[in-house]
Amino acid sequence: MNLHRLLQARAAANNPVRVGVVGCGKFASMYLAQVPRIPGVHVAAIADIDPGRARDNLERIGWPTERVGVRNLAKALKSGGTWLTADASKLFEANEIDVIVEATGDPAAGIAHALNAADAGKHIVMVNVEADAVAGPYLATKVQAAGGVYSLAYGDQPALICELVDWARASGFDVTAAGRGHKWLPEYRTYTPDNVWDGYGLSAAQADEGGMNPRMFTSFLDGTKPAIESTAVANATGLAPAPGGLTYPPCAIDDLPEVLRPADEGGVLHHKGQVEVVSSLRPDGTPIDHDIRWGVFAVIEAGDEYVRRCFSEYGLKTDASGRYAVSYKRWHLIGLELGISVASVALRGEPTGVATGFRADAVAMAKRDLKAGETLDGEGGYTVSGTLMMAERSLSDGALPIGLAHNVALTADVPAGAVLRKTDVALNQNSLAVIAREEMERAFAPEKVSQGKAAAE
């Protein structure tokens, strides 16, 4: 609650938090649109593989041309402007930059950049939850060992869920379930960029006019992004998925305490302490009123009769027993809220969510019958979607993480609906992403999962 005051102090001392942004797409653009209104922060450099696209995005959000017209970082630091470059390595090499915001969305690039941050001893805010889902616990320990802070990105749903879980536990509540909302029907699992707009009720022309990326929106619709984000939440909080992964129960906000309680008490949960995603659609496709499609929630339990009575006295919406209640945030503001993470890691040395163990995994599932020799096209594509799996099962089955399922050739046939195994593809064993994943699996083996969960609880 003191971040704004701390930022004002940095501004008054003419010692702003200096930020480098890697990847200037939608999320980063939303953050950058807010930066001129945040005291004590200077975005000194932006790196993007397509500087022209980055410049267009900056123009779209209203950044003055002269602000990004500086020729090098030294001039940017002196003038308060922003250096635009295609070479991300320059941001990590610059001693003057305090915090890196990794917003490329590419798992392999995100893993490389997190390790670059560790080498440079810098803080890093991982908008790139795709990379976190592949090797987050390993990346976090590497950055922390070098004296930096590794953090999930506030404004994105995983960090907001982590905040709710932390609030609940710090207040003395057990968390029965936590997660996010989503527009979901089972048939969405096989959608591709060719028909994704049908699932959103849009025409291709409307989507194009809005600058909407079909692969990105396919990733949301087909369940990949919910699986990735739920993996990040589980690995950061100690909550665990159900054995079969996400179940997407249809649910209105007021019904969350009733639905997200254990099955033996009339709810749908496999266990207490479950990460889950609820649907804003009924099974027949009709929308649910007062849904939480765009938001996050945590269902909490009264520890005794006195607390249960307090729930009632202060008007909390509970289940029929009065034991379970919900805290929620109905909307999230994506990059518009990212400044919270930047300020928290730079001024308090605290992450807004960080992986502490390997408890869940987002793995690749075939969208259709796949044949040996085909090349997988990864998240948001035509061949695979992501599904949530318990870490123990992922390791025992040798499942292929969705973040490693891009541009790799199949060596075996895989039927539609089956989870792919690492042995089904020709992974590049020299790839930094593959190496980081293997290091993570060795460091956070199943026997260490339960220990990490116990510590989190």
RASUL-V304381 format. One record per pair of residues at least 12 apart in sequence whose C-alpha atoms are under 8 Angstrom apart, sorted by the first residue. I is the first residue (numbers start at 0). J is the second residue. D is the distance in Angstrom with one decimal. If there is no record, write none. Layout:
((I;J;D) (I;J;D))
//
This chain:
((2;339;7.7) (2;342;6.4) (2;343;7.0) (2;346;7.7) (3;38;7.8) (5;346;7.1) (6;37;7.9) (6;38;5.7) (6;39;4.8) (6;40;7.4) (6;342;7.3) (7;38;5.6) (7;39;5.8) (8;39;7.4) (9;38;7.9) (9;39;5.0) (10;38;5.8) (10;39;4.0) (10;40;7.6) (11;39;7.8) (13;39;7.7) (14;39;7.1) (15;38;8.0) (15;39;4.3) (15;40;4.9) (15;41;5.9) (16;39;6.1) (16;40;4.8) (16;41;6.0) (16;96;7.9) (16;97;6.4) (16;98;7.7) (16;342;7.9) (16;345;7.0) (17;40;6.1) (17;41;4.9) (17;42;5.8) (17;43;6.0) (17;95;6.9) (17;96;5.0) (17;97;5.3) (17;98;6.6) (18;40;7.3) (18;41;6.1) (18;42;4.6) (18;43;5.8) (18;44;7.0) (18;96;5.6) (18;97;6.0) (18;98;4.9) (18;99;5.9) (18;100;7.3) (19;42;5.9) (19;43;6.0) (19;44;4.9) (19;45;5.7) (19;46;7.7) (19;90;6.1) (19;96;6.3) (19;97;7.8) (19;98;6.3) (19;99;4.8) (19;100;6.2) (20;42;7.4) (20;44;6.4) (20;45;4.7) (20;46;6.2) (20;99;5.8) (20;100;4.7) (20;101;6.3) (20;102;7.2) (21;45;5.9) (21;46;4.8) (21;47;6.0) (21;87;6.4) (21;99;7.2) (21;100;6.1) (21;101;5.1) (21;102;5.7) (21;103;6.4) (22;45;7.3) (22;46;6.0) (22;47;4.8) (22;48;7.6) (22;101;6.7) (22;102;4.9) (22;103;4.4) (23;45;7.2) (23;46;7.4) (23;47;6.0) (23;52;8.0) (23;53;5.3) (23;56;7.4) (23;102;7.0) (23;103;7.4) (24;53;7.2) (24;56;7.3) (24;102;7.5) (24;103;7.5) (25;334;8.0) (26;102;7.0) (26;126;7.9) (26;333;6.5) (26;334;4.8) (27;102;6.3) (27;334;6.1) (28;56;6.6) (28;57;6.9) (28;60;7.1) (28;334;7.3) (29;60;8.0) (29;333;7.4) (29;334;4.7) (29;335;5.2) (30;334;4.4) (30;335;4.9) (30;336;7.0) (30;337;5.9) (30;338;7.0) (31;57;7.9) (31;60;8.0) (32;60;5.8) (32;61;7.5) (32;62;7.8) (32;335;7.5) (33;335;6.2) (34;338;7.7) (37;338;7.8) (41;79;6.8) (42;80;7.8) (42;81;6.2) (43;72;7.0) (43;75;5.9) (43;76;6.2) (43;79;7.1) (43;80;6.4) (43;81;4.6) (43;82;6.2) (43;96;7.4) (44;72;6.8) (44;75;7.6) (44;81;5.0) (44;82;4.5) (44;83;5.8) (44;84;7.6) (44;90;7.0) (45;81;7.0) (45;82;6.2) (45;83;5.0) (45;84;6.3) (46;83;6.0) (46;84;4.8) (46;85;5.2) (46;86;6.1) (46;87;5.1) (46;90;7.6) (47;83;7.8) (47;84;6.5) (47;85;5.0) (47;86;7.3) (47;87;7.2) (48;85;4.8) (48;86;7.3) (49;85;6.6) (50;83;6.8) (50;84;6.4) (50;85;6.0) (54;67;8.0) (65;80;7.8) (66;79;8.0) (66;80;4.8) (66;81;5.9) (67;80;6.1) (67;81;4.8) (67;82;5.8) (67;83;6.3) (68;80;7.7) (68;81;7.4) (68;82;7.1) (68;83;7.9) (69;81;6.5) (69;82;5.6) (69;83;7.8) (70;82;6.5) (88;115;8.0) (91;115;6.6) (91;116;6.4) (91;119;6.2) (91;121;7.6) (92;119;6.9) (97;121;6.2) (97;122;6.6) (97;345;7.1) (98;121;6.2) (98;122;4.9) (98;123;5.7) (98;124;7.4) (98;341;6.9) (98;344;7.9) (98;345;6.9) (99;116;7.6) (99;121;7.2) (99;122;6.2) (99;123;4.7) (99;124;6.2) (100;123;5.8) (100;124;4.8) (100;125;6.3) (100;126;7.0) (101;123;7.0) (101;124;6.1) (101;125;5.1) (101;126;5.7) (101;127;6.1) (102;125;6.9) (102;126;5.0) (102;127;5.4) (103;126;7.9) (103;127;6.4) (104;126;7.4) (104;127;4.8) (104;128;7.4) (104;129;6.4) (104;130;7.8) (105;127;7.0) (105;129;6.9) (105;130;7.0) (106;127;7.1) (106;129;5.2) (106;130;4.0) (106;131;7.8) (106;133;7.4) (106;402;5.7) (106;403;7.8) (106;432;7.6) (107;130;6.8) (107;402;7.8) (107;431;7.3) (107;432;5.3) (108;130;8.0) (109;125;7.8) (109;127;6.1) (109;129;7.9) (109;130;5.4) (110;130;5.7) (110;131;7.8) (110;134;7.6) (110;138;7.3) (110;431;7.6) (110;432;6.1) (110;435;7.6) (111;431;6.9) (111;432;7.3) (113;138;6.3) (113;142;7.2) (114;138;6.7) (114;141;7.1) (114;142;7.2) (116;142;6.6) (116;147;7.9) (117;141;5.8) (117;142;4.2) (117;143;7.6) (117;144;7.7) (117;145;5.6) (117;147;7.0) (118;142;7.9) (118;145;7.1) (119;145;7.9) (120;142;6.9) (120;145;5.1) (120;146;5.8) (120;147;5.4) (121;142;7.5) (121;145;8.0) (121;146;7.5) (121;147;5.1) (121;148;7.3) (122;142;7.5) (122;147;4.6) (122;148;4.6) (122;149;6.0) (122;344;6.8) (122;345;7.3) (123;147;7.5) (123;148;6.3) (123;149;5.2) (123;150;6.4) (124;149;6.1) (124;150;4.8) (124;151;5.9) (124;152;5.8) (124;340;6.9) (124;341;7.1) (125;149;7.3) (125;150;5.9) (125;151;5.1) (125;152;5.7) (126;151;6.4) (126;152;5.0) (126;155;7.6) (128;151;7.3) (128;227;7.0) (128;228;6.7) (128;231;7.0) (129;227;6.4) (129;402;6.3) (130;402;6.9) (131;231;6.5) (131;354;7.9) (132;227;5.8) (132;228;7.5) (132;230;5.9) (132;231;5.7) (132;360;6.7) (132;361;6.6) (132;402;7.5) (133;360;7.6) (133;361;7.7) (133;400;6.5) (133;401;7.9) (133;402;6.0) (133;403;7.8) (133;436;6.3) (134;435;6.4) (134;436;5.2) (134;439;5.9) (135;231;7.6) (135;234;8.0) (135;353;7.9) (135;354;5.7) (136;234;7.4) (136;353;7.9) (136;354;4.8) (136;355;5.7) (136;356;5.6) (136;357;6.6) (136;439;6.7) (136;443;7.8) (137;435;7.2) (137;436;7.9) (137;438;7.1) (137;439;4.9) (137;442;7.5) (138;435;7.9) (139;353;7.0) (139;354;6.6) (139;355;7.9) (148;344;6.1) (148;348;6.5) (148;349;6.9) (148;350;6.3) (149;350;6.3) (149;353;6.6) (150;340;7.4) (150;344;7.5) (150;350;4.5) (150;351;5.6) (150;352;5.7) (150;353;5.3) (151;340;7.7) (151;350;7.0) (151;351;5.8) (151;352;5.1) (151;353;5.9) (152;337;6.2) (152;340;6.0) (152;351;6.7) (152;352;7.7) (153;333;7.6) (153;334;7.9) (153;336;6.1) (153;337;5.0) (153;338;7.6) (153;339;6.2) (153;340;5.4) (153;351;6.3) (154;331;5.8) (154;332;5.4) (154;333;4.2) (154;334;5.8) (154;335;6.8) (154;336;4.6) (154;337;5.5) (155;331;6.8) (155;332;7.4) (155;333;5.0) (155;334;7.4) (156;179;7.0) (156;228;7.4) (156;294;7.3) (156;295;6.6) (156;331;6.7) (156;333;7.9) (157;178;8.0) (157;228;5.8) (157;229;7.2) (157;231;6.5) (157;232;5.5) (157;352;7.6) (158;232;7.7) (158;351;5.8) (158;352;5.2) (159;295;7.0) (159;331;8.0) (160;177;6.8) (160;178;6.2) (160;179;7.5) (160;232;7.1) (160;295;5.9) (160;296;6.7) (160;297;7.3) (161;232;6.6) (161;235;7.3) (161;236;6.5) (161;351;7.4) (161;352;5.7) (162;351;7.2) (162;352;7.3) (163;296;7.2) (163;297;6.2) (163;326;7.4) (163;327;7.6) (164;177;7.2) (164;236;7.3) (164;297;6.4) (167;297;7.9) (167;299;7.1) (172;299;6.1) (172;300;6.2) (172;301;6.8) (172;302;7.0) (173;272;8.0) (173;299;5.8) (173;300;5.7) (173;301;7.8) (173;302;7.7) (174;271;7.5) (174;272;5.7) (174;297;6.7) (174;298;5.9) (174;299;4.7) (174;300;6.6) (175;259;7.5) (175;260;6.7) (175;271;4.7) (175;272;4.6) (175;273;6.5) (175;297;7.5) (175;298;5.4) (175;299;5.5) (175;300;6.5) (176;238;7.8) (176;259;6.5) (176;260;7.6) (176;271;6.6) (176;272;5.2) (176;273;4.7) (176;274;5.7) (176;275;6.8) (176;297;5.8) (176;298;5.2) (176;299;7.3) (177;238;8.0) (177;272;7.7) (177;273;6.7) (177;274;5.2) (177;275;6.2) (177;295;7.6) (177;296;5.5) (177;297;4.2) (177;298;6.1) (178;229;7.1) (178;232;7.9) (178;274;5.6) (178;275;5.0) (178;276;5.5) (178;277;7.9) (178;295;5.7) (178;296;5.6) (178;297;6.7) (179;275;7.1) (179;276;5.1) (179;277;6.6) (179;291;7.3) (179;292;7.3) (179;293;7.6) (179;294;5.8) (179;295;4.2) (179;296;6.1) (180;276;5.5) (180;277;4.9) (180;278;5.9) (180;279;6.8) (180;290;7.8) (180;291;5.1) (180;292;4.0) (180;293;6.0) (180;294;5.8) (180;295;6.4) (181;225;7.7) (181;247;8.0) (181;276;6.7) (181;277;6.1) (181;278;5.0) (181;279;6.0) (181;291;7.5) (181;292;4.6) (181;293;6.9) (182;220;7.3) (182;278;5.3) (182;279;5.1) (182;280;6.2) (182;292;6.2) (183;220;7.1) (183;222;7.8) (183;247;7.0) (183;278;5.3) (183;279;6.9) (183;280;6.3) (184;278;7.8) (184;280;7.2) (184;282;6.8) (184;284;7.1) (187;220;6.1) (187;221;5.0) (187;222;7.5) (188;220;7.4) (188;221;4.3) (188;222;6.2) (188;366;7.1) (188;384;6.9) (189;221;6.4) (189;366;5.0) (189;367;7.4) (189;384;7.5) (190;217;6.8) (190;220;7.5) (190;221;6.0) (190;366;8.0) (190;381;7.8) (191;214;7.8) (191;217;6.0) (191;221;8.0) (191;379;7.0) (191;380;5.9) (191;381;5.2) (192;213;5.1) (192;214;5.7) (192;217;5.9) (192;379;7.3) (192;380;6.5) (192;381;7.2) (195;213;6.8) (195;216;7.1) (195;217;5.7) (195;220;7.4) (196;213;7.8) (198;220;7.4) (213;379;7.8) (214;378;7.5) (214;379;4.4) (214;380;6.1) (215;379;5.8) (216;379;7.2) (217;379;4.8) (217;380;7.2) (218;378;5.9) (218;379;4.0) (218;380;7.6) (218;384;7.4) (219;379;7.8) (221;379;7.7) (221;384;6.3) (221;385;7.9) (222;384;6.8) (222;385;6.3) (222;386;6.7) (223;361;7.8) (223;378;6.8) (223;379;7.5) (223;384;5.4) (223;385;4.0) (223;386;6.2) (224;385;7.3) (225;276;7.2) (226;245;7.5) (226;360;7.9) (226;361;5.5) (226;385;6.1) (226;386;5.3) (226;387;4.8) (227;360;7.6) (227;361;5.3) (227;385;7.3) (227;386;7.9) (227;387;7.4) (229;274;6.6) (229;275;7.3) (229;276;7.9) (229;359;8.0) (229;387;7.4) (230;358;7.7) (230;359;5.1) (230;360;5.4) (230;361;6.1) (230;387;6.9) (231;354;6.8) (231;359;7.9) (232;274;7.4) (232;354;8.0) (233;274;6.5) (233;358;6.1) (233;359;6.1) (234;353;7.9) (234;354;5.0) (234;355;6.0) (234;356;5.2) (234;357;5.4) (234;358;5.3) (234;359;6.4) (235;352;6.2) (235;353;5.1) (235;354;4.0) (235;355;5.3) (235;356;6.9) (236;354;7.6) (236;355;7.6) (236;455;6.6) (237;355;8.0) (237;356;7.5) (237;358;7.1) (237;451;7.2) (237;452;4.9) (237;453;7.9) (237;455;5.6) (237;456;7.0) (238;272;5.1) (238;273;5.3) (238;274;5.6) (238;358;7.9) (238;452;7.7) (239;272;6.4) (239;273;5.0) (239;274;5.6) (239;358;6.4) (239;359;6.8) (239;389;7.3) (240;273;5.4) (240;274;5.2) (240;275;6.9) (240;359;6.9) (240;387;7.5) (240;388;7.0) (240;389;6.2) (241;268;7.6) (241;269;5.7) (241;270;7.3) (241;273;6.7) (241;274;7.7) (241;389;7.5) (242;269;7.9) (242;388;7.0) (242;389;6.3) (243;387;7.9) (243;388;6.9) (244;386;7.0) (244;387;4.8) (244;388;5.2) (244;389;7.2) (245;274;8.0) (245;275;5.8) (245;276;6.4) (245;386;7.7) (245;387;6.2) (246;275;7.1) (246;276;7.1) (246;277;7.7) (247;275;7.1) (247;276;5.2) (247;277;4.4) (247;278;5.2) (248;267;7.8) (248;276;7.4) (248;277;5.0) (248;278;5.8) (249;277;5.7) (249;278;4.4) (249;279;5.9) (249;280;6.0) (249;281;5.6) (249;282;7.5) (249;287;7.8) (250;277;6.2) (250;278;6.3) (250;279;6.5) (250;280;8.0) (250;287;7.2) (250;290;6.9) (251;279;7.3) (251;287;6.2) (251;288;6.5) (251;289;5.6) (251;290;4.7) (251;291;6.9) (252;289;6.1) (252;290;5.6) (252;291;6.1) (253;289;8.0) (253;316;6.3) (253;317;7.9) (254;318;7.5) (255;298;7.2) (255;324;7.9) (255;325;6.7) (256;298;6.1) (256;316;7.7) (256;317;5.6) (256;318;5.0) (256;323;5.3) (256;324;5.2) (256;325;6.0) (257;317;7.1) (257;318;4.4) (257;319;7.0) (257;323;7.5) (259;298;7.1) (260;323;7.5) (277;291;7.9) (277;292;7.8) (278;292;6.9) (279;291;6.8) (279;292;5.6) (291;329;5.5) (291;330;7.6) (292;329;7.8) (293;329;6.2) (293;330;4.9) (293;331;6.4) (294;327;7.4) (294;328;5.5) (294;329;4.2) (294;330;4.3) (294;331;5.7) (295;327;5.6) (295;328;5.4) (295;329;6.3) (295;330;7.4) (295;331;7.9) (296;325;6.8) (296;326;5.7) (296;327;4.1) (296;328;6.4) (297;325;5.7) (297;326;5.4) (297;327;6.3) (298;323;6.6) (298;324;5.7) (298;325;4.3) (298;326;6.4) (299;323;5.6) (299;324;5.4) (299;325;5.9) (299;326;7.6) (300;322;5.5) (300;323;4.6) (300;324;6.5) (301;322;5.1) (301;323;6.4) (301;324;8.0) (302;322;8.0) (307;321;5.9) (307;322;5.5) (308;321;7.8) (310;324;7.6) (355;451;7.1) (356;443;6.5) (356;447;7.9) (356;448;6.1) (356;451;5.7) (356;452;7.5) (357;390;6.3) (357;440;8.0) (357;443;5.9) (357;444;7.7) (357;445;7.9) (357;448;5.8) (358;389;6.2) (358;390;4.9) (358;391;7.5) (358;448;5.9) (358;452;7.9) (359;387;7.0) (359;388;5.7) (359;389;4.6) (359;390;4.4) (359;391;8.0) (360;387;5.8) (360;388;5.2) (360;389;6.2) (360;390;5.5) (360;393;6.7) (360;400;7.1) (361;385;5.7) (361;386;5.4) (361;387;4.8) (361;388;6.3) (361;400;5.8) (361;401;6.0) (362;385;5.3) (362;386;5.5) (362;387;6.5) (362;388;7.0) (362;393;7.7) (362;398;6.3) (362;399;5.5) (362;400;4.1) (362;401;4.7) (362;402;7.9) (362;418;7.2) (362;419;7.6) (363;383;5.9) (363;384;5.7) (363;385;4.8) (363;386;6.5) (363;398;7.6) (363;399;5.8) (363;400;5.8) (363;401;4.5) (363;404;6.8) (363;418;5.8) (363;419;5.7) (364;383;5.3) (364;384;5.3) (364;385;6.0) (364;386;6.6) (364;415;7.8) (364;416;5.9) (364;417;5.5) (364;418;4.3) (364;419;5.8) (365;382;6.0) (365;383;4.6) (365;384;6.6) (365;413;6.9) (365;414;6.7) (365;415;5.0) (365;416;5.2) (365;417;5.6) (365;418;6.4) (365;419;7.0) (366;381;7.2) (366;382;5.4) (366;383;5.0) (366;384;6.4) (366;415;5.5) (366;416;6.1) (367;382;6.7) (367;383;7.9) (367;414;6.7) (367;415;4.1) (367;416;7.0) (368;412;7.6) (368;413;6.0) (368;414;4.4) (368;415;4.4) (369;382;7.4) (369;412;5.6) (369;413;5.0) (369;414;6.1) (369;415;7.0) (370;409;7.1) (370;411;6.5) (370;412;4.4) (370;413;6.5) (371;408;7.6) (371;409;4.8) (371;410;4.8) (371;411;4.4) (371;412;4.9) (371;413;7.9) (372;408;5.9) (372;409;5.2) (372;410;6.1) (372;411;7.7) (373;408;5.7) (373;409;5.5) (374;405;8.0) (374;406;5.9) (374;407;5.4) (374;408;4.3) (374;409;6.1) (375;404;6.0) (375;405;5.5) (375;406;5.4) (375;407;5.5) (375;408;6.2) (375;409;7.2) (376;404;6.8) (376;405;4.7) (376;406;5.5) (376;407;7.7) (377;401;6.6) (377;402;7.1) (377;403;7.6) (377;404;4.9) (377;405;4.0) (377;406;7.1) (378;401;6.8) (378;402;7.3) (378;404;7.7) (378;405;7.3) (383;404;7.9) (384;401;7.4) (385;401;5.6) (390;445;7.3) (391;445;5.6) (394;440;7.9) (394;445;8.0) (396;420;7.1) (397;420;5.4) (397;421;5.9) (397;422;7.6) (398;418;6.8) (398;419;5.9) (398;420;4.2) (398;421;5.8) (399;418;7.7) (399;419;5.6) (399;420;4.8) (399;421;4.8) (403;432;7.6) (403;433;7.4) (407;424;6.4) (407;425;6.2) (407;426;6.4) (408;424;5.6) (408;425;5.7) (408;426;8.0) (409;423;5.7) (409;424;4.4) (409;425;6.5) (410;422;7.7) (410;423;5.2) (410;424;5.1) (410;425;6.5) (411;423;5.2) (411;424;7.3))
//
